[in-house]
């Protein structure tokens, strides 16, 4: 059975080493060093990882991430590449479910910050996995969006979300939809059909879990 979380993790770690600690990412203000530190906090510091999602814990989580980011860069990349087996996010039972989308997204965060990037030709199996995650993202992130929004991944499926009103259609490959729905609209190659105002609102919305 393919392990897409593992392959995306390895590809990201290789790219982090190739580019060095100061390369840009599409995450505003973050370099490759910052991104590596974020992933380490997420998997190795449960006391600080809550700050990724919970505003009351954000200051503490960011302080921990900055301290980790100050470590030697090769050490950071090595820890990204080889997560601890005790982590609730990366142990053998949870790794594929939790991390396939996570590491695909962060791999693209680095790839798409470089000039001349092109979408990858992803395996059908990975696309199927990403579509399941994208459909969930759509249901969560867009459940209150003020339109009737049809999200389509041709060949993989579709889902309708939103509160009704104007009709919009969001179409793309599963990987592109995953990036769009995780808040990376500006680098996602998707098609948005429908009235201009709600389409622009969708393109600029704060999305993601």
N, C-alpha and C positions, 0 to 999 in steps of 0.2 A: 504494500500500500504506500503510495507516495507520501512523503512527509514535507509538505509545502512550508510549514513553519520553519523547519530545519534548513531547507534550501534557501529560503528568503533571508534567514538570519545569516547564513554563511556568505551569501552574496553581498549583503549589507556590510558585514564585517570586512570583507575583502575590499569593498569600495572605500570604506572609512580609512583603511590603511593606505590605499593607493593615493587618496586625496590629501591626507594629513589632517591635523587638528583645526585648521583655520579656514577650511572650505565652507562656502555658504550652503545653507539649506533653504527650503521654501518656508520654513517656520520663521516668522519675523524675528530678527535679531539673534537667531541661533546659528552657531557654526556646527561643524561636525563634532567638535569636542562637546558642545552643549547637548547635542542629540544623544551622543553616547552616554553622557552622565544621566540624562533623563531615563534611558532604558535601564540603567543600572539601579536607579532609585526604584523604578517600577517593579523590578524583579527581586531586588536584594534588600530593600529597606521598607518593609511594610509599615513601619512607624511613620514614614514620610510620604509614602506613595499615595495616601489619601488626599494629599494636597494637589494631586493632578486633577481631581474632579471636584473636591469640596473647598469652596472659598475660605472657610474658617481655618483650614489647615494649610492654605497655600503659602503663607509666609515661611512657615517652618519647612515645608517641603522644598521650597526654592532655596532656602539657606543650605539644606543638606545637599541639594543638587549642585550648588556652586562649590561646596567643599569637595565633593567627589570630582567635579570637573577640573580641579586644580591638580589632580594626580597625574603621573606620567601617562601620556596618551596611549602608548602601546598597551599599558596595563588596562586602560579603559576598554579598548577594543577587544582584548583577550577576555574580559569579563562579559562583554556583550556576546561574544562568540560562544562562550561556555557558561551557560546560566547554572545556578545551583539547583540540584535535584530536589531540595527541600522547598523551593519556592512554590506557593500555590498557583502561580501563573505559568511556570515552565517545567513542572514535573512531568514525567512520561504520561500521566493520565490526562493532563489538562493542556499540554503544550500545543497540540495541533488545533484544538478548538479555540483556544484563547489567542494564539500568536500568529496564525497564518495571515489573518488580515492585518494585524498590528505591524508585522515586519514587512509585509508587502507595502503598506503605506509609508513606513519610514524609509524603506529602500527607495521608493519613488520620491520622497522628500529630498533625498540627496541627488538622485539622478536628474530630477527635473529642475534643479537649481543651476544646472550647467547649460551653457549654450549648445544648441544643436541636438538636444535630446529628441528621441522619438519613442513612442509607445513600444513596449516589448510585445513580441508574439508569445502570449502566455499559453501554457498547456491547457487543454480543455478541462482537465480535472481541477486545476487551480481556478479557472474561470467559474466553474460550477460552485466551488467553495466560496469564492468572492461574491457571487450572486446571492447566495443564502445570507451572507453578512450584509450585503447592500440592501436587500429587501427588509431585513430587520432594522437597519439604520433608517431607511425611509419611513417605516412605520413609527419609529420612536421620534426621529428628528422633525418629521413633517406632519405629525398627526394633527397639529393645530394650524397648519399653513392655510391661509385664507384663499383657497382655490381647490378645485377638483383636479388632482394631479395624478396622471398615469405615468408610472416609472416602468420603462421597458428595457430589457436586455435581450435583443433578438436572439432566438435560439435557446434561451435559458429561462425566461419567464417574465412576468409583469406583476405589478401590484398597484392598487389605487389607494391614495392617501389624501389627507387634507380635509378641510371643513366644508368644502363645497363652494360654489360660486363660479368664477371664470374657469374654463377648462384649459389645462396645460398638459403637455406631454414632454417628459424627460427621457431621452433615448441615448444609450451608449453601451459599450462593452462592459462586462461586469467590473473589470478593474477600474475603468474610467468612472463608472457610477460610484464605486467605493470611494474613490478620491473626492468626487464632487460632494457626496453625502457626508463625508467626514470633515467638511469645511475647506476643502482645497479646490474650490470652484475655478479659480483663475488658471490652474494648470490641467484641469480635467477636460479631455476632448469628448464632449457630449453635445447633443442637440437639444435645444429647448424650443418647443413650438407652442404658440399661443399669444395672447395679447401682450403688448410690449411692457406695460407697467408691472403686472404680476411676474412676468418672465424675468425682468430685471430684479425684482424683489427676491426671487428665488436665487438668482446668481450672486446676490450680495448678502443673503441671509447668513446668520451665525448658525452653522450646522455642526453635527457631530453629537456624540453621546455626552 
